[in-house]
Amino acid sequence: MISESDTDKALRWADFVEPQGKTTPVHHHTDGQLLGTHRGLLTLDFEHSHRAIPATYAVWVPSGYPHGMRSHGAFDGWSLYVREDVTRALPLTPKTFHVEGLLREALKRVKSLDERGAAEQASGALTQVILDEILTLPATALELPIPKDPRLVSLVRRLLSDVSVQLREEQWAENAGLSVRTLVRLFPAQTGLTFTAWRQRARMMRAMELLAEGMAVQNVALEVGYDNASAFIAVFRKLTGKTPGHYF
Protein backbone atom coordinates (compact mmCIF):
# COMPACT_ATOMS: atom_id res chain seq x y z
CA MET A 1 0.00 0.00 0.00
CA ILE A 2 1.02 3.62 -0.58
CA SER A 3 1.23 5.71 2.57
CA GLU A 4 0.23 9.35 2.72
CA SER A 5 3.87 10.37 3.20
CA ASP A 6 4.83 8.55 -0.02
CA THR A 7 2.36 10.41 -2.24
CA ASP A 8 3.81 13.91 -2.22
CA LYS A 9 3.49 14.97 -5.85
CA ALA A 10 2.93 11.33 -6.92
CA LEU A 11 0.36 12.24 -9.59
CA ARG A 12 0.31 14.92 -12.28
CA TRP A 13 -2.63 15.41 -14.65
CA ALA A 14 -2.56 16.93 -18.14
CA ASP A 15 -5.31 17.45 -20.73
CA PHE A 16 -4.48 17.86 -24.39
CA VAL A 17 -6.61 18.71 -27.42
CA GLU A 18 -5.56 18.46 -31.07
CA PRO A 19 -7.88 19.89 -33.75
CA GLN A 20 -6.22 17.65 -36.34
CA GLY A 21 -3.82 14.72 -36.47
CA LYS A 22 -0.41 15.19 -34.88
CA THR A 23 2.69 12.98 -34.75
CA THR A 24 4.97 12.96 -31.69
CA PRO A 25 8.44 11.43 -32.25
CA VAL A 26 9.80 8.63 -30.08
CA HIS A 27 10.53 9.82 -26.55
CA HIS A 28 10.29 8.65 -22.95
CA HIS A 29 9.41 10.00 -19.51
CA THR A 30 11.04 9.58 -16.13
CA ASP A 31 7.58 9.07 -14.62
CA GLY A 32 5.14 6.33 -15.54
CA GLN A 33 2.36 7.57 -17.81
CA LEU A 34 -1.28 6.59 -18.20
CA LEU A 35 -2.60 7.93 -21.51
CA GLY A 36 -6.30 8.02 -22.33
CA THR A 37 -8.77 9.31 -24.89
CA HIS A 38 -12.03 11.25 -24.49
CA ARG A 39 -12.64 11.65 -28.24
CA GLY A 40 -10.86 10.45 -31.37
CA LEU A 41 -8.04 7.94 -31.68
CA LEU A 42 -4.46 7.83 -30.44
CA THR A 43 -1.97 5.23 -31.68
CA LEU A 44 1.31 4.45 -29.98
CA ASP A 45 4.37 2.70 -31.38
CA PHE A 46 6.65 0.73 -29.08
CA GLU A 47 9.63 -1.40 -30.01
CA HIS A 48 7.59 -4.60 -30.01
CA SER A 49 3.97 -3.47 -30.39
CA HIS A 50 1.62 -1.02 -32.07
CA ARG A 51 -1.43 0.01 -30.02
CA ALA A 52 -4.70 1.81 -30.68
CA ILE A 53 -6.34 3.89 -27.93
CA PRO A 54 -9.92 4.90 -28.85
CA ALA A 55 -12.31 6.80 -26.60
CA THR A 56 -12.75 5.34 -23.07
CA TYR A 57 -9.53 3.33 -23.35
CA ALA A 58 -6.08 3.98 -21.90
CA VAL A 59 -2.55 2.64 -22.16
CA TRP A 60 -0.04 2.29 -19.35
CA VAL A 61 3.49 3.34 -20.38
CA PRO A 62 6.15 2.38 -17.81
CA SER A 63 8.75 4.95 -16.78
CA GLY A 64 11.62 5.23 -19.22
CA TYR A 65 9.79 3.24 -21.91
CA PRO A 66 10.38 4.70 -25.43
CA HIS A 67 7.26 5.38 -27.47
CA GLY A 68 6.04 7.47 -30.39
CA MET A 69 2.47 8.73 -30.72
CA ARG A 70 0.06 9.87 -33.37
CA SER A 71 -3.44 11.32 -33.05
CA HIS A 72 -5.83 10.71 -35.94
CA GLY A 73 -8.26 13.48 -36.81
CA ALA A 74 -9.65 15.72 -34.07
CA PHE A 75 -8.47 14.42 -30.72
CA ASP A 76 -9.26 15.11 -27.06
CA GLY A 77 -7.20 13.19 -24.53
CA TRP A 78 -5.52 13.17 -21.15
CA SER A 79 -2.39 11.97 -19.43
CA LEU A 80 -1.74 10.99 -15.83
CA TYR A 81 1.92 10.97 -14.84
CA VAL A 82 2.77 8.71 -11.93
CA ARG A 83 6.01 9.23 -10.02
CA GLU A 84 8.47 6.45 -10.79
CA ASP A 85 9.06 5.22 -7.25
CA VAL A 86 5.36 4.40 -6.66
CA THR A 87 5.03 2.35 -9.87
CA ARG A 88 7.37 -0.51 -9.00
CA ALA A 89 4.60 -3.11 -8.72
CA LEU A 90 3.06 -2.11 -12.06
CA PRO A 91 3.66 -3.84 -15.41
CA LEU A 92 7.12 -3.32 -16.87
CA THR A 93 5.73 -3.36 -20.41
CA PRO A 94 2.84 -1.34 -21.93
CA LYS A 95 -0.73 -2.43 -21.20
CA THR A 96 -3.96 -1.29 -22.89
CA PHE A 97 -7.35 -1.55 -21.18
CA HIS A 98 -10.86 -0.14 -20.99
CA VAL A 99 -11.31 2.68 -18.46
CA GLU A 100 -14.42 1.81 -16.46
CA GLY A 101 -15.85 1.50 -12.97
CA LEU A 102 -13.51 2.29 -10.13
CA LEU A 103 -10.66 3.53 -12.30
CA ARG A 104 -12.94 5.90 -14.21
CA GLU A 105 -14.23 7.42 -10.96
CA ALA A 106 -10.73 7.71 -9.48
CA LEU A 107 -9.51 9.52 -12.59
CA LYS A 108 -12.48 11.89 -12.43
CA ARG A 109 -11.42 12.72 -8.87
CA VAL A 110 -7.84 13.45 -9.94
CA LYS A 111 -9.09 15.64 -12.78
CA SER A 112 -11.34 17.51 -10.33
CA LEU A 113 -8.35 18.12 -8.10
CA ASP A 114 -6.35 19.30 -11.11
CA GLU A 115 -9.03 21.84 -12.00
CA ARG A 116 -8.46 23.32 -8.56
CA GLY A 117 -4.69 23.21 -9.03
CA ALA A 118 -4.30 20.37 -6.54
CA ALA A 119 -3.83 17.14 -8.54
CA GLU A 120 -0.51 16.56 -6.80
CA GLN A 121 -2.37 16.38 -3.48
CA ALA A 122 -4.28 13.17 -4.32
CA SER A 123 -4.46 10.96 -1.24
CA GLY A 124 -2.55 7.74 -0.78
CA ALA A 125 -5.83 5.81 -0.97
CA LEU A 126 -6.76 7.41 -4.32
CA THR A 127 -3.30 6.77 -5.72
CA GLN A 128 -3.47 3.15 -4.58
CA VAL A 129 -6.83 2.64 -6.30
CA ILE A 130 -5.37 3.83 -9.59
CA LEU A 131 -2.28 1.63 -9.23
CA ASP A 132 -4.40 -1.42 -8.37
CA GLU A 133 -6.71 -0.85 -11.33
CA ILE A 134 -3.80 -0.51 -13.77
CA LEU A 135 -2.43 -3.77 -12.44
CA THR A 136 -5.64 -5.81 -12.41
CA LEU A 137 -7.85 -4.58 -15.29
CA PRO A 138 -7.83 -7.06 -18.20
CA ALA A 139 -5.77 -6.12 -21.23
CA THR A 140 -7.64 -5.53 -24.51
CA ALA A 141 -7.01 -6.85 -28.00
CA LEU A 142 -6.26 -3.38 -29.41
CA GLU A 143 -2.59 -4.29 -29.76
CA LEU A 144 -0.53 -5.46 -32.68
CA PRO A 145 2.50 -7.37 -31.37
CA ILE A 146 5.68 -6.93 -33.42
CA PRO A 147 7.89 -10.04 -33.71
CA LYS A 148 11.61 -9.99 -32.92
CA ASP A 149 12.95 -12.24 -35.67
CA PRO A 150 14.45 -9.93 -38.36
CA ARG A 151 12.78 -11.90 -41.16
CA LEU A 152 9.37 -11.47 -39.56
CA VAL A 153 10.05 -7.81 -38.78
CA SER A 154 10.76 -7.20 -42.47
CA LEU A 155 7.58 -9.08 -43.39
CA VAL A 156 5.28 -7.14 -41.06
CA ARG A 157 6.78 -3.82 -42.14
CA ARG A 158 5.88 -4.62 -45.73
CA LEU A 159 2.43 -5.73 -44.66
CA LEU A 160 1.80 -2.62 -42.55
CA SER A 161 2.85 -0.37 -45.43
CA ASP A 162 -0.28 -1.57 -47.26
CA VAL A 163 -2.65 -3.83 -45.33
CA SER A 164 -4.87 -4.27 -48.39
CA VAL A 165 -2.30 -6.41 -50.25
CA GLN A 166 -3.80 -9.80 -51.08
CA LEU A 167 -1.08 -12.45 -50.99
CA ARG A 168 -1.34 -16.08 -50.02
CA GLU A 169 0.49 -17.29 -46.92
CA GLU A 170 2.93 -19.14 -49.20
CA GLN A 171 3.81 -15.89 -50.97
CA TRP A 172 4.37 -14.01 -47.70
CA ALA A 173 6.61 -16.83 -46.47
CA GLU A 174 8.61 -16.80 -49.70
CA ASN A 175 9.04 -13.02 -49.52
CA ALA A 176 10.43 -13.40 -46.00
CA GLY A 177 12.80 -16.20 -46.99
CA LEU A 178 10.90 -18.73 -44.90
CA SER A 179 9.09 -21.94 -45.49
CA VAL A 180 5.34 -21.87 -44.83
CA ARG A 181 5.90 -24.35 -42.01
CA THR A 182 8.42 -22.05 -40.33
CA LEU A 183 6.15 -19.02 -40.75
CA VAL A 184 3.19 -20.88 -39.25
CA ARG A 185 5.31 -22.02 -36.30
CA LEU A 186 7.41 -18.92 -35.67
CA PHE A 187 4.82 -16.17 -36.02
CA PRO A 188 2.50 -17.23 -33.15
CA ALA A 189 5.51 -18.11 -31.01
CA GLN A 190 6.69 -14.49 -31.23
CA THR A 191 3.39 -12.60 -31.33
CA GLY A 192 0.78 -14.83 -29.69
CA LEU A 193 -1.31 -14.65 -32.89
CA THR A 194 -1.46 -16.75 -36.01
CA PHE A 195 -0.28 -14.96 -39.13
CA THR A 196 -3.85 -14.86 -40.44
CA ALA A 197 -5.24 -13.43 -37.19
CA TRP A 198 -2.41 -10.85 -37.06
CA ARG A 199 -3.16 -9.68 -40.60
CA GLN A 200 -6.84 -9.33 -39.79
CA ARG A 201 -6.09 -7.29 -36.67
CA ALA A 202 -3.65 -5.11 -38.62
CA ARG A 203 -6.41 -4.34 -41.10
CA MET A 204 -8.89 -3.46 -38.38
CA MET A 205 -6.43 -1.19 -36.57
CA ARG A 206 -5.65 0.60 -39.82
CA ALA A 207 -9.40 0.89 -40.39
CA MET A 208 -9.77 2.58 -36.99
CA GLU A 209 -7.22 5.20 -38.03
CA LEU A 210 -9.01 5.93 -41.30
CA LEU A 211 -12.41 6.12 -39.61
CA ALA A 212 -11.04 8.55 -37.02
CA GLU A 213 -9.73 10.70 -39.87
CA GLY A 214 -13.25 10.92 -41.34
CA MET A 215 -13.18 8.39 -44.19
CA ALA A 216 -16.52 6.79 -45.12
CA VAL A 217 -17.07 3.17 -44.07
CA GLN A 218 -17.35 1.87 -47.65
CA ASN A 219 -14.08 3.53 -48.61
CA VAL A 220 -12.35 2.25 -45.47
CA ALA A 221 -13.43 -1.30 -46.30
CA LEU A 222 -11.86 -1.05 -49.75
CA GLU A 223 -8.75 0.67 -48.39
CA VAL A 224 -8.00 -2.21 -46.00
CA GLY A 225 -8.60 -4.95 -48.54
CA TYR A 226 -12.27 -5.94 -48.34
CA ASP A 227 -14.36 -6.35 -51.48
CA ASN A 228 -17.56 -5.32 -49.72
CA ALA A 229 -18.53 -3.37 -46.63
CA SER A 230 -20.62 -6.16 -45.09
CA ALA A 231 -17.65 -8.51 -44.55
CA PHE A 232 -15.57 -5.63 -43.20
CA ILE A 233 -18.29 -4.54 -40.77
CA ALA A 234 -18.67 -8.08 -39.41
CA VAL A 235 -14.94 -8.43 -38.69
CA PHE A 236 -14.69 -4.92 -37.24
CA ARG A 237 -17.59 -5.58 -34.86
CA LYS A 238 -16.03 -8.86 -33.75
CA LEU A 239 -12.83 -7.07 -32.69
CA THR A 240 -14.30 -3.89 -31.20
CA GLY A 241 -17.87 -4.78 -30.21
CA LYS A 242 -19.24 -1.94 -32.37
CA THR A 243 -19.95 -1.33 -36.03
CA PRO A 244 -17.55 1.07 -37.79
CA GLY A 245 -20.30 3.64 -38.31
CA HIS A 246 -20.85 3.93 -34.55
CA TYR A 247 -17.23 3.74 -33.41
CA PHE A 248 -16.29 7.44 -33.64
Rosetta blueprint (number, residue, H / E / L):
1 M L
2 I L
3 S L
4 E H
5 S H
6 D H
7 T L
8 D L
9 K L
10 A L
11 L E
12 R E
13 W E
14 A E
15 D E
16 F E
17 V E
18 E E
19 P L
20 Q L
21 G L
22 K E
23 T E
24 T E
25 P E
26 V E
27 H E
28 H L
29 H L
30 T L
31 D L
32 G E
33 Q E
34 L E
35 L E
36 G E
37 T E
38 H E
39 R E
40 G E
41 L E
42 L E
43 T E
44 L E
45 D E
46 F E
47 E L
48 H L
49 S E
50 H E
51 R E
52 A E
53 I E
54 P E
55 A L
56 T L
57 Y E
58 A E
59 V E
60 W E
61 V E
62 P L
63 S L
64 G L
65 Y L
66 P L
67 H E
68 G E
69 M E
70 R E
71 S E
72 H E
73 G E
74 A E
75 F E
76 D E
77 G E
78 W E
79 S E
80 L E
81 Y E
82 V E
83 R L
84 E H
85 D H
86 V H
87 T L
88 R L
89 A L
90 L L
91 P L
92 L L
93 T L
94 P L
95 K E
96 T E
97 F E
98 H E
99 V L
100 E L
101 G H
102 L H
103 L H
104 R H
105 E H
106 A H
107 L H
108 K H
109 R H
110 V H
111 K H
112 S H
113 L H
114 D H
115 E H
116 R L
117 G L
118 A L
119 A H
120 E H
121 Q H
122 A L
123 S L
124 G H
125 A H
126 L H
127 T H
128 Q H
129 V H
130 I H
131 L H
132 D H
133 E H
134 I H
135 L H
136 T H
137 L L
138 P L
139 A L
140 T L
141 A L
142 L L
143 E E
144 L E
145 P E
146 I L
147 P L
148 K L
149 D L
150 P H
151 R H
152 L H
153 V H
154 S H
155 L H
156 V H
157 R H
158 R H
159 L H
160 L H
161 S H
162 D L
163 V L
164 S L
165 V L
166 Q L
167 L L
168 R L
169 E H
170 E H
171 Q H
172 W H
173 A H
174 E H
175 N H
176 A L
177 G L
178 L L
179 S L
180 V H
181 R H
182 T H
183 L H
184 V H
185 R H
186 L H
187 F H
188 P H
189 A H
190 Q H
191 T H
192 G L
193 L L
194 T L
195 F H
196 T H
197 A H
198 W H
199 R H
200 Q H
201 R H
202 A H
203 R H
204 M H
205 M H
206 R H
207 A H
208 M H
209 E H
210 L H
211 L H
212 A H
213 E L
214 G L
215 M L
216 A L
217 V H
218 Q H
219 N H
220 V H
221 A H
222 L H
223 E H
224 V L
225 G L
226 Y L
227 D L
228 N L
229 A H
230 S H
231 A H
232 F H
233 I H
234 A H
235 V H
236 F H
237 R H
238 K H
239 L H
240 T H
241 G L
242 K L
243 T L
244 P H
245 G H
246 H H
247 Y L
248 F L
